[in-house]
Amino acid sequence: MWAWWFMRGGGGFESLSRGVGRLVCAANSVTLPSVSEKKVPRFGWQLVALTIGRLFLNSGLRMVYPFAPALARGLGVPLTAVYQIVAMRNVAGIFSLVSSPLSVRFGRKAVMMGSLLLFAVGCAVVVVYPSLWTFAVAMVLLALAKVSFDPSMQAYVGDAVPYAQRGKALSVTEFAWSLALIMGAPGVGFAIHLWGWSAPFFWLALLSLLAAVLLWRMLPRLGTVQTQGVRLRDTLRVVRTYRVIWAAFFYIALVMMANEFLFIVYGDWMETSFGLTLATLGFASAIIGGSEIAGEAFAGWSVDRFGKRPVIITTGVVNALLYFILPFTHGSLTTALIALFALFMTFEITVVGGMPLMTELVPEQRTVVMSMVMAAMLTGRTVGALAGPVVMELGGFVVSGMVSMLMMGTAVFILVRWIREARTGDAFAHSTAQ
């Protein structure tokens, strides 16, 4: 039913307000353990606040893909220079291992607010002095903010929500990923068209500041928890101890790499193959966002009912097949959009449905696990961003689809063989090299 709202009336502030209400109704069915503070907002509203914060971060992250040609023209650089900055941005994902002890030491709320403020600073630099190097700085700061915000947010939800309901709760926050295309992409395209390539950064800086204030007001100030992974070396010790964390790392990295292979070049492909304008390209991206929000809604509905692993194994296999099929739909814009809709929907179910599973691999080290998951995401996207354009140029879209299919198939094999919740996979999760 969440997908129904966004597909039928996702545009405009009136529709957005109705959608937020639906998100709150869905999230309020998830209970939050009591805290000592008085007048703490209901957990449904806290989920909405977290989702809004992620929305602005994701909008900055995702705007590069459909508008890479426009950004390159505005900067006066080759398109490959923008792709290289995207790859450099993704390398910053290794910082997630450092953000893990920060979250434990200073608390989830403080790290999330600091992440939004860091992103606002990066955007402000571009507004004050728009150039290639400030654009690169903004992209790196965005990556640092993203890899700090997401693990803290996912650990916050994991701490608060029982595993049986966690899929629904996390799927609410994942709406921010698809909304970044449904709402963010048309807005970015409109801003670039009217005011130039740097205009979106002004609005993202302002909105990120407002989101930080919203989190400050909405989230309770919970005490910090001192655990094994307080220092970086302790975090690395945890990673070495639990082999299932490495299995999860390679699984997530391959899933993201397979997707990035095609997503990194789709903006250029859509613009050159179908002659789309900036505005039309933004709305075409919004269609992909619609497929993602449908996938997020389906994941929230299904994984707690039918089991996390059965759902994401099934959609992972289907997604691998769609990577192979997609290149053969290039003759028609309508056919291509339908194929992209199905591909990104199954991809989103696989990713979103897997997040609750990740939070339960090593429950006592949840922040460390989610930091490794974030590092894996950006590692996969880094390799995909670097290799995707090269594979596309040398072998064409058909070869790109075949490579993506093989990577996704390997990821599903790792999931089936080695990744299970701690309750059923303790023997593997707690194994160490003796």
C-alpha positions as CSV (number, residue, x, y, z in Angstrom):
1,M,0.0,0.0,0.0
2,W,3.0,2.3,0.5
3,A,3.9,1.8,-3.2
4,W,0.4,2.6,-4.2
5,W,0.5,6.1,-2.7
6,F,3.8,7.0,-4.3
7,M,2.9,5.6,-7.7
8,R,-0.5,7.3,-7.7
9,G,0.2,10.6,-6.1
10,G,3.9,11.0,-5.3
11,G,4.3,14.6,-6.6
12,G,3.7,17.8,-4.8
13,F,3.6,18.9,-1.1
14,E,0.1,17.7,-0.6
15,S,0.9,14.2,-1.8
16,L,4.1,14.3,0.3
17,S,2.2,15.1,3.5
18,R,-0.2,12.2,2.8
19,G,2.7,9.9,2.2
20,V,4.5,10.9,5.4
21,G,1.2,10.1,7.2
22,R,1.2,6.7,5.7
23,L,4.8,6.1,6.7
24,V,4.0,7.1,10.3
25,C,1.0,4.8,10.4
26,A,3.2,1.9,9.1
27,A,6.0,2.7,11.5
28,N,3.9,3.3,14.5
29,S,3.0,-0.4,14.5
30,V,6.6,-1.0,15.5
31,T,7.1,-0.7,19.2
32,L,10.1,1.0,20.8
33,P,11.4,0.1,24.2
34,S,10.8,2.8,26.8
35,V,13.5,5.3,27.6
36,S,14.0,7.5,30.6
37,E,13.2,10.8,28.9
38,K,9.8,12.3,29.0
39,K,7.8,13.4,26.0
40,V,9.8,11.4,23.5
41,P,8.1,11.4,20.1
42,R,6.5,8.1,19.0
43,F,8.9,5.8,17.2
44,G,6.9,6.2,14.0
45,W,7.8,9.9,13.9
46,Q,11.4,9.2,14.7
47,L,11.5,6.9,11.7
48,V,10.1,9.7,9.5
49,A,12.8,12.1,10.8
50,L,15.5,9.5,10.1
51,T,14.1,9.0,6.6
52,I,14.1,12.7,5.9
53,G,17.7,13.0,6.9
54,R,18.6,10.1,4.7
55,L,16.6,11.6,1.8
56,F,18.8,14.7,1.5
57,L,22.0,12.7,1.8
58,N,20.8,10.2,-0.8
59,S,19.7,13.1,-3.1
60,G,23.2,14.4,-3.1
61,L,24.7,11.0,-3.6
62,R,22.4,10.0,-6.5
63,M,22.1,13.2,-8.5
64,V,25.5,12.6,-10.1
65,Y,24.3,9.5,-12.1
66,P,21.5,10.9,-14.3
67,F,23.1,14.4,-14.5
68,A,26.7,13.4,-15.0
69,P,26.7,14.9,-18.6
70,A,25.2,18.1,-17.4
71,L,27.6,18.4,-14.5
72,A,30.5,17.8,-16.9
73,R,29.3,20.5,-19.3
74,G,28.9,22.9,-16.4
75,L,32.3,22.2,-15.1
76,G,33.9,22.3,-18.6
77,V,35.5,18.9,-18.2
78,P,35.2,15.5,-20.0
79,L,32.5,13.2,-18.8
80,T,35.2,10.7,-17.6
81,A,36.4,13.3,-15.1
82,V,33.0,13.2,-13.3
83,Y,33.0,9.4,-13.3
84,Q,36.5,9.5,-11.7
85,I,35.3,11.8,-9.0
86,V,32.4,9.4,-8.3
87,A,34.9,6.6,-7.9
88,M,37.1,8.7,-5.6
89,R,34.0,9.5,-3.6
90,N,33.2,5.9,-3.1
91,V,36.7,5.1,-1.9
92,A,35.9,7.1,1.2
93,G,33.7,4.3,2.3
94,I,36.6,2.8,4.2
95,F,36.0,5.5,6.7
96,S,33.0,3.6,7.9
97,L,35.4,1.5,10.0
98,V,36.4,4.7,11.8
99,S,32.8,5.9,12.3
100,S,31.9,2.6,14.1
101,P,33.7,3.5,17.3
102,L,32.5,7.1,17.0
103,S,28.9,5.9,17.1
104,V,29.6,3.7,20.2
105,R,31.6,6.4,22.0
106,F,29.4,9.4,21.3
107,G,26.0,7.9,20.5
108,R,24.0,7.2,17.4
109,K,22.2,10.6,17.5
110,A,25.3,12.7,17.7
111,V,27.0,10.9,14.8
112,M,23.9,11.2,12.6
113,M,23.6,15.0,13.3
114,G,27.3,15.5,12.7
115,S,27.0,13.6,9.4
116,L,24.3,16.0,8.1
117,L,26.3,19.0,9.2
118,L,29.4,17.7,7.4
119,F,27.3,17.3,4.2
120,A,26.0,20.8,4.5
121,V,29.6,22.1,4.8
122,G,30.6,20.2,1.6
123,C,27.6,21.6,-0.3
124,A,28.3,25.2,0.9
125,V,31.9,25.0,-0.4
126,V,30.5,24.4,-3.9
127,V,28.0,27.3,-3.6
128,V,30.7,29.7,-2.4
129,Y,33.3,28.7,-5.0
130,P,31.9,26.5,-7.8
131,S,34.8,24.6,-9.5
132,L,36.0,21.1,-10.2
133,W,38.0,20.7,-7.0
134,T,35.2,22.0,-4.8
135,F,32.8,19.6,-6.5
136,A,35.3,16.8,-5.7
137,V,35.6,18.0,-2.1
138,A,31.8,18.0,-1.8
139,M,31.5,14.5,-3.1
140,V,34.1,13.2,-0.7
141,L,32.5,14.9,2.3
142,L,29.1,13.5,1.2
143,A,30.6,10.0,1.2
144,L,32.0,10.5,4.7
145,A,28.7,11.8,5.9
146,K,26.9,8.8,4.2
147,V,29.1,6.1,5.7
148,S,28.8,7.7,9.2
149,F,25.0,8.3,9.1
150,D,23.7,5.0,7.7
151,P,25.4,2.5,10.1
152,S,24.4,4.7,13.1
153,M,20.9,4.9,11.9
154,Q,20.6,1.2,11.1
155,A,22.1,0.3,14.5
156,Y,19.7,2.7,16.2
157,V,16.7,1.0,14.6
158,G,18.3,-2.5,15.3
159,D,18.7,-1.6,19.0
160,A,15.1,-0.4,19.2
161,V,13.0,-2.9,17.2
162,P,12.7,-6.6,17.7
163,Y,14.1,-8.8,14.8
164,A,10.6,-10.0,13.9
165,Q,9.5,-6.5,13.0
166,R,12.9,-5.0,12.0
167,G,12.3,-5.6,8.2
168,K,9.3,-3.3,8.2
169,A,11.0,-0.6,10.3
170,L,14.2,-0.5,8.1
171,S,12.2,-0.6,4.9
172,V,10.5,2.7,6.0
173,T,14.0,4.4,6.2
174,E,14.9,2.9,2.8
175,F,12.2,4.9,1.2
176,A,14.8,7.7,1.3
177,W,16.8,5.9,-1.4
178,S,14.0,5.8,-3.9
179,L,12.6,9.2,-3.0
180,A,16.0,10.6,-3.9
181,L,15.1,9.8,-7.5
182,I,11.4,10.3,-7.4
183,M,11.6,13.8,-5.8
184,G,15.3,14.6,-5.9
185,A,16.1,14.0,-9.5
186,P,13.3,16.2,-11.0
187,G,14.2,18.9,-8.5
188,V,17.9,18.7,-9.3
189,G,17.2,18.8,-13.1
190,F,14.9,21.8,-12.6
191,A,17.5,23.7,-10.5
192,I,20.3,23.0,-13.0
193,H,18.1,24.1,-15.9
194,L,17.2,27.4,-14.2
195,W,20.3,28.4,-12.2
196,G,23.2,26.3,-13.4
197,W,25.1,23.1,-12.3
198,S,25.9,24.3,-8.8
199,A,22.4,25.4,-7.8
200,P,21.3,22.0,-6.3
201,F,24.1,22.3,-3.7
202,F,22.6,25.4,-2.2
203,W,19.3,23.7,-1.5
204,L,20.9,20.5,-0.3
205,A,23.0,22.5,2.2
206,L,20.0,24.2,3.5
207,L,17.8,21.1,3.8
208,S,20.6,19.1,5.5
209,L,20.9,21.8,8.2
210,L,17.1,21.6,8.7
211,A,17.3,17.8,8.9
212,A,20.0,18.0,11.6
213,V,17.7,20.3,13.6
214,L,14.8,17.8,13.1
215,L,16.9,14.9,14.5
216,W,18.0,17.0,17.4
217,R,14.4,17.7,18.3
218,M,12.9,14.2,17.5
219,L,15.4,11.6,18.7
220,P,15.8,10.9,22.4
221,R,19.2,11.4,23.9
222,L,20.1,7.9,24.8
223,G,23.3,7.1,26.8
224,T,26.3,5.6,25.0
225,V,27.0,2.0,25.3
226,Q,30.7,0.9,25.9
227,T,31.2,-2.4,24.0
228,Q,34.2,-4.3,22.6
229,G,34.4,-2.1,19.5
230,V,35.1,1.3,21.0
231,R,38.6,1.8,19.5
232,L,39.5,1.3,15.9
233,R,41.9,-1.6,16.7
234,D,39.1,-3.3,18.7
235,T,36.8,-2.8,15.7
236,L,39.4,-4.5,13.5
237,R,39.6,-7.3,16.1
238,V,35.9,-7.9,15.9
239,V,36.0,-8.1,12.1
240,R,38.8,-10.7,12.3
241,T,37.0,-12.7,14.9
242,Y,33.6,-13.2,13.2
243,R,34.0,-14.7,9.7
244,V,30.4,-14.1,8.8
245,I,31.2,-10.4,8.7
246,W,33.6,-11.1,5.8
247,A,31.0,-13.2,4.1
248,A,28.5,-10.4,4.4
249,F,31.2,-7.9,3.1
250,F,31.8,-9.9,-0.1
251,Y,28.1,-10.5,-0.6
252,I,27.1,-6.9,-0.4
253,A,30.1,-5.7,-2.4
254,L,29.2,-8.0,-5.3
255,V,25.5,-7.0,-5.2
256,M,26.5,-3.3,-5.4
257,M,29.2,-3.9,-8.0
258,A,26.7,-5.7,-10.3
259,N,24.3,-2.8,-10.1
260,E,26.9,0.0,-10.5
261,F,28.2,-1.5,-13.7
262,L,25.0,-0.4,-15.4
263,F,23.9,2.5,-13.3
264,I,27.1,4.5,-13.7
265,V,26.5,4.8,-17.5
266,Y,22.7,4.8,-17.7
267,G,22.4,8.6,-17.7
268,D,24.7,9.0,-20.6
269,W,23.1,6.0,-22.3
270,M,19.6,7.4,-21.9
271,E,20.6,10.9,-23.0
272,T,22.4,9.8,-26.2
273,S,20.2,6.8,-27.1
274,F,16.8,8.5,-26.7
275,G,17.7,12.2,-27.0
276,L,16.2,13.1,-23.6
277,T,16.3,16.6,-22.2
278,L,17.4,17.4,-18.6
279,A,13.8,17.6,-17.4
280,T,12.8,14.4,-19.2
281,L,15.9,12.6,-17.9
282,G,15.0,13.6,-14.4
283,F,11.5,12.2,-14.7
284,A,12.9,9.0,-16.4
285,S,15.1,8.7,-13.3
286,A,12.0,9.2,-11.2
287,I,10.4,6.1,-12.8
288,I,13.4,4.1,-11.6
289,G,12.8,5.6,-8.2
290,G,9.2,4.4,-8.4
291,S,10.5,0.9,-9.0
292,E,12.7,1.2,-6.0
293,I,10.0,2.4,-3.7
294,A,7.8,-0.5,-4.9
295,G,10.7,-2.8,-4.0
296,E,11.1,-1.2,-0.6
297,A,7.4,-1.5,0.2
298,F,7.4,-5.2,-1.0
299,A,10.5,-5.9,1.2
300,G,8.9,-4.4,4.2
301,W,5.7,-6.4,3.6
302,S,7.4,-9.8,2.8
303,V,10.6,-10.4,4.7
304,D,9.0,-10.5,8.1
305,R,6.3,-12.8,6.8
306,F,8.2,-15.3,4.7
307,G,11.7,-15.0,6.1
308,K,14.6,-12.7,5.2
309,R,16.8,-15.3,3.5
310,P,14.1,-17.0,1.3
311,V,12.9,-13.6,0.0
312,I,16.2,-12.1,-0.9
313,I,17.6,-15.3,-2.4
314,T,14.6,-15.5,-4.7
315,T,14.8,-11.8,-5.8
316,G,18.6,-12.1,-6.1
317,V,18.2,-14.9,-8.7
318,V,15.6,-12.9,-10.6
319,N,17.7,-9.8,-10.5
320,A,20.7,-11.7,-12.0
321,L,18.5,-12.9,-14.9
322,L,17.3,-9.3,-15.5
323,Y,20.9,-8.1,-15.9
324,F,21.2,-10.5,-18.8
325,I,17.9,-9.6,-20.4
326,L,18.2,-5.8,-20.1
327,P,20.7,-5.2,-23.0
328,F,18.3,-6.8,-25.4
329,T,15.6,-4.1,-24.7
330,H,17.6,-1.2,-26.1
331,G,15.4,-0.7,-29.2
332,S,12.5,1.0,-27.4
333,L,12.4,3.6,-24.6
334,T,9.2,2.1,-23.2
335,T,10.7,-1.4,-23.2
336,A,13.9,-0.2,-21.6
337,L,12.0,1.6,-18.9
338,I,9.9,-1.4,-18.1
339,A,13.0,-3.6,-17.9
340,L,14.8,-1.0,-15.7
341,F,11.7,-0.9,-13.5
342,A,11.8,-4.6,-12.9
343,L,15.6,-4.7,-12.5
344,F,15.7,-2.0,-9.9
345,M,12.6,-3.3,-8.1
346,T,14.2,-6.7,-7.6
347,F,17.5,-5.2,-6.7
348,E,15.9,-3.0,-4.1
349,I,14.1,-6.0,-2.5
350,T,17.4,-7.8,-2.3
351,V,19.2,-5.0,-0.7
352,V,16.5,-3.7,1.7
353,G,15.3,-7.2,2.6
354,G,18.9,-8.1,3.5
355,M,19.5,-5.2,5.9
356,P,17.5,-6.8,8.8
357,L,19.5,-10.0,8.2
358,M,22.8,-8.0,8.5
359,T,21.7,-6.4,11.8
360,E,21.3,-9.9,13.3
361,L,24.5,-11.6,12.2
362,V,26.4,-10.5,15.3
363,P,23.9,-8.7,17.5
364,E,26.4,-7.7,20.2
365,Q,28.5,-5.9,17.5
366,R,25.7,-4.5,15.4
367,T,27.4,-1.1,14.7
368,V,30.6,-2.8,13.5
369,V,28.7,-5.2,11.2
370,M,26.7,-2.3,9.7
371,S,29.9,-0.3,9.2
372,M,31.4,-3.2,7.3
373,V,28.2,-3.4,5.2
374,M,28.5,0.3,4.4
375,A,32.2,-0.2,3.5
376,A,31.2,-3.1,1.2
377,M,28.5,-1.1,-0.5
378,L,30.9,1.7,-1.4
379,T,33.7,-0.7,-2.3
380,G,31.4,-2.4,-4.7
381,R,30.2,0.9,-6.1
382,T,33.8,2.1,-6.5
383,V,34.9,-0.9,-8.5
384,G,31.7,-0.7,-10.5
385,A,32.2,3.0,-11.2
386,L,35.7,2.4,-12.4
387,A,35.1,-0.7,-14.4
388,G,31.6,-0.1,-15.7
389,P,32.5,2.6,-18.3
390,V,35.5,0.6,-19.4
391,V,33.5,-2.6,-19.9
392,M,30.8,-0.6,-21.7
393,E,33.3,1.0,-24.1
394,L,35.2,-2.2,-24.9
395,G,32.4,-4.8,-24.9
396,G,29.1,-2.9,-25.2
397,F,26.0,-3.2,-23.1
398,V,25.5,-6.9,-23.7
399,V,28.9,-7.7,-22.1
400,S,28.1,-5.4,-19.2
401,G,24.9,-7.2,-18.6
402,M,26.6,-10.6,-18.6
403,V,29.3,-9.4,-16.1
404,S,26.6,-8.0,-13.8
405,M,24.7,-11.3,-14.0
406,L,27.8,-13.3,-13.0
407,M,28.5,-11.0,-10.1
408,M,25.0,-11.1,-8.8
409,G,24.9,-14.9,-9.1
410,T,28.1,-15.2,-7.1
411,A,26.6,-13.0,-4.4
412,V,23.6,-15.2,-4.1
413,F,25.8,-18.3,-3.8
414,I,27.7,-16.6,-0.9
415,L,24.4,-15.7,0.8
416,V,23.0,-19.3,0.5
417,R,26.2,-20.9,1.6
418,W,27.5,-18.8,4.5
419,I,25.2,-16.0,5.7
420,R,22.6,-16.7,8.4
421,E,21.2,-15.1,11.5
422,A,23.3,-15.6,14.6
423,R,20.6,-17.8,16.1
424,T,21.1,-20.4,13.3
425,G,24.7,-19.6,12.2
426,D,26.7,-19.3,15.5
427,A,29.1,-22.0,14.6
428,F,30.3,-20.1,11.5
429,A,29.8,-16.6,12.9
430,H,32.0,-17.2,16.0
431,S,34.8,-19.2,14.2
432,T,38.3,-17.7,14.2
433,A,41.6,-18.7,12.8
434,Q,43.4,-20.6,15.6
